[in-house]
Amino acid sequence: QVNLVESGGGLVQAGGSLRLACVASGRTFSTYHKAWFRQAPGKEREFVAAIRWSPDITYYADSVKGRFTISRDNVKNAVYLQMNTLKPEDTAVYYCAAKRFASGSYSPSSSSEYEYWGQGTQVTVSS
C-alpha cells in the first residue's frame, strides 16, 4: 500500500507560481510512474503531467506545456509540480497519482492507469 499526501496548494495571483509536492509513504516510491491530475468545479478530472519511472520521460497536457514542470526525488520519495505563469483556468484541486511499474503499455494521461491517489490540494488563481 502506498499513501500519497499532497501539499503546496494555495491562493496566487495570475502570473504567479506555486510548487506542489507529493510525498509517498508505505513503500519505496522510486519504481512507480507518477502523475498529477486536476479537477475544477463541475468538470471532469483531467491529466496535467506525468513522469515515467524508466526511462525518465515526462509528459504534459497541452494546456500546461511550457509552464509546468514535473520532477521527482527518489531519496525523498516525492514528486513535484512546479507551476509558473499561472492562469485563472488553472484553478482546481490537484491530485497526485502513482502506478507501480510493470511491463506492458502505459498510458500516462489515463486516470484509470493509476492505483494510488492522494487526497488533493486546492490551487486557486485569481485574476
GULUMVEX-731636 format. One record per atom (N, C-alpha, C): residue in one letter; atom name; residue number from 1; x, y, z. Coordinates in Angstrom, 1 decimal. Atoms other than C-alpha are relative to their C-alpha. Layout:
N
a:CA:NUM:X:Y:Z .
...
// end
This chain:
127
q:N:1:0.8:-1.2:0.0 .
q:CA:1:0.0:0.0:0.0 .
q:C:1:0.9:1.2:0.0 .
v:N:2:-0.7:-1.3:0.1 .
v:CA:2:1.2:3.5:-0.9 .
v:C:2:-0.9:1.1:0.4 .
n:N:3:0.8:-1.2:-0.4 .
n:CA:3:-0.1:6.6:0.8 .
n:C:3:0.6:1.2:-0.5 .
l:N:4:-0.5:-1.2:0.6 .
l:CA:4:0.2:9.8:-1.0 .
l:C:4:-0.6:1.3:0.6 .
v:N:5:0.5:-1.3:-0.6 .
v:CA:5:0.0:13.3:0.6 .
v:C:5:0.5:1.2:-0.8 .
e:N:6:-0.4:-1.2:0.7 .
e:CA:6:0.0:16.5:-1.4 .
e:C:6:0.1:1.2:0.9 .
s:N:7:0.0:-1.3:-0.7 .
s:CA:7:0.9:19.9:-0.2 .
s:C:7:0.5:1.1:-1.0 .
g:N:8:-0.5:-1.1:0.8 .
g:CA:8:1.8:23.3:-1.6 .
g:C:8:-1.1:0.8:-0.7 .
g:N:9:1.1:-0.8:0.6 .
g:CA:9:-1.6:24.5:-2.8 .
g:C:9:-0.2:1.3:0.7 .
g:N:10:0.3:-1.3:-0.6 .
g:CA:10:-2.9:27.9:-2.1 .
g:C:10:-0.7:1.0:-1.0 .
l:N:11:0.6:-1.1:0.8 .
l:CA:11:-4.2:31.2:-3.5 .
l:C:11:1.2:0.8:-0.5 .
v:N:12:-1.0:-0.7:0.7 .
v:CA:12:-2.0:33.0:-6.0 .
v:C:12:-0.6:0.9:-1.1 .
q:N:13:0.5:-0.9:1.1 .
q:CA:13:-2.5:35.9:-8.5 .
q:C:13:0.5:-0.6:-1.3 .
a:N:14:-0.4:0.4:1.4 .
a:CA:14:-2.4:35.3:-12.2 .
a:C:14:1.4:0.4:-0.3 .
g:N:15:-1.3:-0.2:0.3 .
g:CA:15:1.1:35.1:-13.4 .
g:C:15:1.0:-0.4:1.0 .
g:N:16:-0.8:0.5:-1.0 .
g:CA:16:2.4:33.8:-10.2 .
g:C:16:0.4:-1.5:-0.1 .
s:N:17:-0.5:1.4:0.0 .
s:CA:17:4.0:30.4:-9.3 .
s:C:17:-0.4:-0.7:1.3 .
l:N:18:0.1:0.9:-1.2 .
l:CA:18:3.4:27.5:-6.9 .
l:C:18:0.7:-1.2:-0.3 .
r:N:19:-0.6:1.3:0.2 .
r:CA:19:5.2:24.3:-6.3 .
r:C:19:-0.7:-1.0:0.9 .
l:N:20:0.7:1.0:-0.7 .
l:CA:20:3.2:21.3:-5.3 .
l:C:20:0.9:-1.2:0.3 .
a:N:21:-0.8:1.2:-0.4 .
a:CA:21:4.7:18.3:-3.5 .
a:C:21:-0.9:-1.1:0.3 .
c:N:22:0.8:1.2:-0.4 .
c:CA:22:3.5:14.8:-3.1 .
c:C:22:1.0:-1.0:0.5 .
v:N:23:-0.9:0.9:-0.7 .
v:CA:23:5.2:12.6:-0.6 .
v:C:23:-0.7:-1.4:0.2 .
a:N:24:0.6:1.4:-0.2 .
a:CA:24:4.7:8.8:-0.5 .
a:C:24:0.6:-0.6:1.2 .
s:N:25:-0.4:0.8:-1.2 .
s:CA:25:4.8:6.6:2.5 .
s:C:25:-0.5:-1.4:-0.2 .
g:N:26:0.5:1.3:0.0 .
g:CA:26:4.4:2.9:2.9 .
g:C:26:0.8:-1.0:-0.9 .
r:N:27:-0.9:0.8:0.8 .
r:CA:27:6.6:1.6:0.1 .
r:C:27:1.0:0.9:-0.7 .
t:N:28:-1.0:-0.8:0.8 .
t:CA:28:9.6:2.7:-1.9 .
t:C:28:-0.7:0.4:-1.3 .
f:N:29:0.8:-0.7:1.1 .
f:CA:29:8.2:5.1:-4.5 .
f:C:29:0.8:0.1:-1.3 .
s:N:30:-0.9:-0.3:1.1 .
s:CA:30:11.1:5.1:-6.9 .
s:C:30:-0.5:-0.8:-1.3 .
t:N:31:0.3:0.8:1.2 .
t:CA:31:9.8:2.3:-9.2 .
t:C:31:-1.5:0.2:-0.4 .
y:N:32:1.4:-0.3:0.4 .
y:CA:32:6.4:3.9:-9.8 .
y:C:32:0.0:1.1:-1.0 .
h:N:33:0.3:-1.1:0.8 .
h:CA:33:5.2:6.0:-12.6 .
h:C:33:-0.9:1.0:0.8 .
k:N:34:0.6:-1.0:-0.9 .
k:CA:34:3.9:9.3:-11.1 .
k:C:34:-0.7:1.0:-0.9 .
a:N:35:0.7:-1.0:0.8 .
a:CA:35:1.4:11.9:-12.3 .
a:C:35:-0.7:1.0:0.8 .
w:N:36:0.9:-1.0:-0.6 .
w:CA:36:-0.6:14.9:-11.5 .
w:C:36:-1.2:0.2:-0.9 .
f:N:37:1.2:-0.3:0.7 .
f:CA:37:-4.2:15.4:-12.4 .
f:C:37:-0.7:1.2:0.8 .
r:N:38:0.7:-1.1:-0.6 .
r:CA:38:-6.6:18.2:-11.6 .
r:C:38:-1.5:-0.1:-0.3 .
q:N:39:1.4:0.0:0.2 .
q:CA:39:-10.3:18.7:-11.2 .
q:C:39:-0.6:1.3:0.4 .
a:N:40:0.6:-1.2:-0.3 .
a:CA:40:-12.1:22.0:-11.4 .
a:C:40:-1.5:-0.2:0.3 .
p:N:41:1.4:0.2:-0.3 .
p:CA:41:-15.6:22.5:-10.1 .
p:C:41:-0.9:-0.2:-1.2 .
g:N:42:0.9:0.3:1.1 .
g:CA:42:-18.2:21.0:-12.4 .
g:C:42:0.6:-0.6:-1.2 .
k:N:43:-0.7:0.6:1.1 .
k:CA:43:-15.6:19.4:-14.6 .
k:C:43:0.6:-1.3:0.4 .
e:N:44:-0.6:1.3:-0.3 .
e:CA:44:-14.1:16.0:-15.0 .
e:C:44:1.5:0.2:0.4 .
r:N:45:-1.4:0.0:-0.3 .
r:CA:45:-10.7:15.2:-13.7 .
r:C:45:0.8:-0.1:-1.3 .
e:N:46:-0.8:0.0:1.3 .
e:CA:46:-8.0:15.9:-16.3 .
e:C:46:1.5:-0.2:0.3 .
f:N:47:-1.4:0.2:-0.1 .
f:CA:47:-4.4:15.0:-16.8 .
f:C:47:0.7:1.3:-0.1 .
v:N:48:-0.8:-1.2:0.0 .
v:CA:48:-1.8:17.6:-16.1 .
v:C:48:1.5:-0.4:-0.5 .
a:N:49:-1.4:0.3:0.4 .
a:CA:49:1.7:15.9:-16.2 .
a:C:49:0.3:-1.4:0.6 .
a:N:50:-0.4:1.3:-0.6 .
a:CA:50:3.4:12.5:-15.6 .
a:C:50:1.5:-0.1:-0.3 .
i:N:51:-1.4:0.3:0.1 .
i:CA:51:6.9:11.2:-15.2 .
i:C:51:0.1:-1.5:0.1 .
r:N:52:-0.2:1.4:0.1 .
r:CA:52:7.8:7.7:-16.2 .
r:C:52:1.1:-0.5:0.9 .
w:N:53:-1.1:0.5:-0.8 .
w:CA:53:9.9:5.5:-13.9 .
w:C:53:1.2:-0.1:-0.8 .
s:N:54:-1.1:0.3:0.8 .
s:CA:54:12.2:4.3:-16.5 .
s:C:54:-0.4:-0.3:-1.5 .
p:N:55:-1.0:-1.1:-0.1 .
p:CA:55:13.3:5.7:-18.9 .
p:C:55:-0.7:1.3:0.6 .
d:N:56:0.5:-1.2:-0.6 .
d:CA:56:12.9:9.1:-17.3 .
d:C:56:-0.6:1.0:-1.0 .
i:N:57:0.7:-0.8:1.0 .
i:CA:57:10.4:10.6:-19.7 .
i:C:57:-1.2:0.8:0.7 .
t:N:58:1.1:-0.8:-0.5 .
t:CA:58:7.9:13.4:-18.9 .
t:C:58:-1.0:0.3:-1.0 .
y:N:59:1.1:-0.3:0.9 .
y:CA:59:4.5:14.1:-20.4 .
y:C:59:-0.8:1.1:0.6 .
y:N:60:0.7:-1.2:-0.4 .
y:CA:60:2.4:17.2:-20.3 .
y:C:60:-1.3:0.2:-0.8 .
a:N:61:1.2:-0.4:0.8 .
a:CA:61:-1.1:18.3:-21.2 .
a:C:61:0.4:1.2:-0.8 .
d:N:62:-0.3:-1.2:0.9 .
d:CA:62:-1.0:20.9:-24.0 .
d:C:62:-0.3:1.3:0.8 .
s:N:63:0.4:-1.2:-0.6 .
s:CA:63:-2.7:23.4:-21.7 .
s:C:63:1.1:0.5:1.0 .
v:N:64:-1.0:-0.4:-1.0 .
v:CA:64:0.3:23.4:-19.3 .
v:C:64:1.4:-0.1:-0.5 .
k:N:65:-1.3:0.2:0.6 .
k:CA:65:3.2:22.7:-21.6 .
k:C:65:0.7:1.3:0.0 .
g:N:66:-0.8:-1.2:0.0 .
g:CA:66:6.0:25.2:-21.2 .
g:C:66:-0.2:0.9:1.3 .
r:N:67:0.3:-0.7:-1.3 .
r:CA:67:4.5:26.5:-17.8 .
r:C:67:0.3:-0.9:1.2 .
f:N:68:-0.1:0.9:-1.1 .
f:CA:68:4.5:23.4:-15.6 .
f:C:68:1.2:-0.9:-0.2 .
t:N:69:-1.1:0.9:0.1 .
t:CA:69:7.4:21.1:-14.8 .
t:C:69:-0.2:-1.1:1.1 .
i:N:70:0.1:1.1:-1.0 .
i:CA:70:7.1:17.7:-13.1 .
i:C:70:1.4:-0.6:0.2 .
s:N:71:-1.3:0.6:-0.3 .
s:CA:71:10.1:16.2:-11.3 .
s:C:71:-0.2:-0.9:1.2 .
r:N:72:0.1:0.9:-1.1 .
r:CA:72:10.9:13.7:-8.7 .
r:C:72:1.3:-0.1:0.8 .
d:N:73:-1.2:0.2:-0.9 .
d:CA:73:13.3:13.0:-5.8 .
d:C:73:-0.2:-1.4:0.7 .
n:N:74:0.1:1.4:-0.4 .
n:CA:74:13.7:9.3:-5.2 .
n:C:74:0.4:-0.2:1.5 .
v:N:75:-0.5:0.0:-1.4 .
v:CA:75:15.6:9.9:-1.9 .
v:C:75:-1.1:0.4:0.9 .
k:N:76:1.1:-0.5:-0.9 .
k:CA:76:12.7:11.9:-0.5 .
k:C:76:-1.3:-0.7:-0.3 .
n:N:77:1.2:0.7:0.3 .
n:CA:77:10.1:9.6:-2.0 .
n:C:77:-1.1:1.0:-0.4 .
a:N:78:0.9:-1.1:0.3 .
a:CA:78:8.5:12.6:-3.6 .
a:C:78:-0.1:0.3:-1.5 .
v:N:79:0.1:-0.5:1.3 .
v:CA:79:7.2:14.0:-6.8 .
v:C:79:-0.5:1.5:0.1 .
y:N:80:0.3:-1.4:-0.1 .
y:CA:80:6.8:17.7:-7.5 .
y:C:80:-0.7:0.5:-1.3 .
l:N:81:0.5:-0.7:1.1 .
l:CA:81:4.9:20.0:-9.8 .
l:C:81:0.2:1.5:0.1 .
q:N:82:-0.3:-1.4:0.0 .
q:CA:82:6.4:23.4:-10.4 .
q:C:82:-0.9:0.7:-1.0 .
m:N:83:1.0:-0.7:0.8 .
m:CA:83:3.7:25.7:-11.8 .
m:C:83:0.3:1.5:-0.1 .
n:N:84:-0.4:-1.4:0.3 .
n:CA:84:4.7:29.0:-13.4 .
n:C:84:-1.1:0.6:-0.9 .
t:N:85:1.0:-0.7:0.9 .
t:CA:85:2.7:31.7:-15.2 .
t:C:85:-1.4:-0.5:0.2 .
l:N:86:1.4:0.6:-0.3 .
l:CA:86:-0.5:30.5:-13.5 .
l:C:86:-1.1:0.9:-0.6 .
k:N:87:1.2:-0.7:0.6 .
k:CA:87:-3.8:31.4:-15.1 .
k:C:87:-1.2:-0.3:0.8 .
p:N:88:1.3:0.3:-0.7 .
p:CA:88:-7.3:31.6:-13.6 .
p:C:88:-0.5:-1.4:-0.3 .
e:N:89:0.5:1.3:0.4 .
e:CA:89:-8.2:28.5:-15.6 .
e:C:89:0.8:-1.2:0.6 .
d:N:90:-0.7:1.1:-0.7 .
d:CA:90:-5.6:26.5:-13.7 .
d:C:90:-0.6:-0.3:1.4 .
t:N:91:0.6:0.2:-1.3 .
t:CA:91:-7.8:26.8:-10.6 .
t:C:91:-0.7:-1.4:0.0 .
a:N:92:0.5:1.4:-0.2 .
a:CA:92:-8.6:23.2:-9.4 .
a:C:92:0.5:-0.6:1.2 .
v:N:93:-0.6:0.8:-1.0 .
v:CA:93:-8.0:20.6:-6.9 .
v:C:93:1.0:-0.9:-0.8 .
y:N:94:-1.0:0.8:0.7 .
y:CA:94:-4.7:18.9:-7.9 .
y:C:94:0.3:-1.3:0.8 .
y:N:95:-0.2:1.3:-0.6 .
y:CA:95:-4.2:15.2:-7.2 .
y:C:95:1.3:-0.6:-0.6 .
c:N:96:-1.2:0.8:0.4 .
c:CA:96:-1.0:13.2:-7.2 .
c:C:96:-0.5:-1.5:-0.2 .
a:N:97:0.4:1.4:0.3 .
a:CA:97:-1.3:9.6:-8.6 .
a:C:97:1.3:-0.8:-0.3 .
a:N:98:-1.1:0.9:0.2 .
a:CA:98:1.0:6.6:-8.8 .
a:C:98:-0.4:-1.3:-0.5 .
k:N:99:0.3:1.3:0.6 .
k:CA:99:1.2:3.4:-10.7 .
k:C:99:1.3:-0.8:0.1 .
r:N:100:-1.1:0.8:-0.1 .
r:CA:100:3.6:0.6:-9.9 .
r:C:100:0.5:-0.4:-1.3 .
f:N:101:-0.5:0.4:1.2 .
f:CA:101:5.9:-0.1:-12.7 .
f:C:101:-0.2:-1.5:-0.3 .
a:N:102:0.2:1.3:0.5 .
a:CA:102:5.1:-3.2:-14.7 .
a:C:102:0.2:0.0:-1.5 .
s:N:103:-0.2:0.1:1.5 .
s:CA:103:5.9:-4.5:-18.2 .
s:C:103:-1.3:0.2:-0.7 .
g:N:104:1.2:-0.3:0.8 .
g:CA:104:3.5:-3.6:-20.9 .
g:C:104:-0.2:1.4:-0.2 .
s:N:105:0.2:-1.3:0.4 .
s:CA:105:1.9:-0.5:-22.1 .
s:C:105:-0.3:0.9:1.2 .
y:N:106:0.3:-1.0:-1.0 .
y:CA:106:1.5:2.7:-20.1 .
y:C:106:-0.5:1.2:-0.6 .
s:N:107:0.7:-1.2:0.5 .
s:CA:107:-0.9:5.5:-20.9 .
s:C:107:0.0:1.1:1.0 .
p:N:108:-0.2:-1.0:-1.1 .
p:CA:108:0.3:8.4:-18.7 .
p:C:108:-1.2:0.9:0.2 .
s:N:109:1.1:-1.0:-0.2 .
s:CA:109:-2.7:10.6:-19.3 .
s:C:109:-1.3:-0.6:0.4 .
s:N:110:1.2:0.7:-0.4 .
s:CA:110:-5.3:8.0:-18.4 .
s:C:110:-0.1:-0.2:1.5 .
s:N:111:0.1:0.1:-1.5 .
s:CA:111:-6.5:8.2:-14.8 .
s:C:111:-0.2:-1.4:0.4 .
s:N:112:0.2:1.4:-0.4 .
s:CA:112:-7.5:4.6:-14.9 .
s:C:112:1.3:-0.8:0.1 .
e:N:113:-1.3:0.7:-0.1 .
e:CA:113:-3.8:3.6:-15.1 .
e:C:113:0.4:-0.1:1.4 .
y:N:114:-0.6:-0.2:-1.3 .
y:CA:114:-3.1:4.7:-11.6 .
y:C:114:-0.7:-0.7:1.2 .
e:N:115:0.5:0.8:-1.1 .
e:CA:115:-3.5:2.6:-8.5 .
e:C:115:-0.2:0.8:1.3 .
y:N:116:0.0:-0.8:-1.3 .
y:CA:116:-2.9:5.2:-5.8 .
y:C:116:-0.2:1.5:-0.3 .
w:N:117:0.3:-1.4:0.1 .
w:CA:117:-4.2:8.7:-5.3 .
w:C:117:0.1:0.7:1.3 .
g:N:118:0.0:-0.9:-1.2 .
g:CA:118:-3.7:11.5:-2.9 .
g:C:118:-1.3:0.6:0.3 .
q:N:119:1.3:-0.6:-0.4 .
q:CA:119:-6.4:13.5:-1.2 .
q:C:119:-0.3:1.3:-0.7 .
g:N:120:0.2:-1.3:0.8 .
g:CA:120:-5.8:16.6:-3.3 .
g:C:120:0.4:1.2:0.8 .
t:N:121:-0.4:-1.3:-0.6 .
t:CA:121:-4.6:20.1:-2.7 .
t:C:121:-0.6:1.1:-0.9 .
q:N:122:0.7:-1.0:0.8 .
q:CA:122:-6.5:23.2:-3.8 .
q:C:122:0.9:1.1:-0.5 .
v:N:123:-0.7:-1.1:0.6 .
v:CA:123:-5.0:25.7:-6.1 .
v:C:123:-1.0:1.0:-0.6 .
t:N:124:0.9:-1.1:0.4 .
t:CA:124:-6.8:29.0:-6.7 .
t:C:124:0.8:1.1:-0.6 .
v:N:125:-0.7:-1.0:0.7 .
v:CA:125:-5.6:31.5:-9.2 .
v:C:125:-0.9:1.2:-0.3 .
s:N:126:0.9:-1.2:0.1 .
s:CA:126:-7.1:35.0:-9.0 .
s:C:126:0.4:0.8:-1.2 .
s:N:127:-0.4:-0.8:1.2 .
s:CA:127:-7.3:37.3:-12.0 .
s:C:127:0.3:1.4:0.4 .
// end
